[in-house]
Amino acid sequence: MEKSIETITLHLPESLKRDLQDLALADDRAVGEWIRHHLTMIVYGCLAAKEAAQRNEERRK
């Protein structure tokens, strides 16, 4: 697993921060870990979908 060494600062409304804390607590994770986990799923899911679409387009040619 790649080491997490990069930092991104997010400015969030207080209500969103509280909701993130609640979700992280429900998953027994730290907020940063919860965000990183879900962001990873989103990013790599989008990339996989994009690659699949490109493969399908290439098959149609």
Secondary structure, 3 states (H helix, E strand, C coil): CCCCCCCCCCCCCHHHHHHHHHHHHHCCCCHHHHHHHHHHHHHHHHHHHHHHHHHHHHHHC
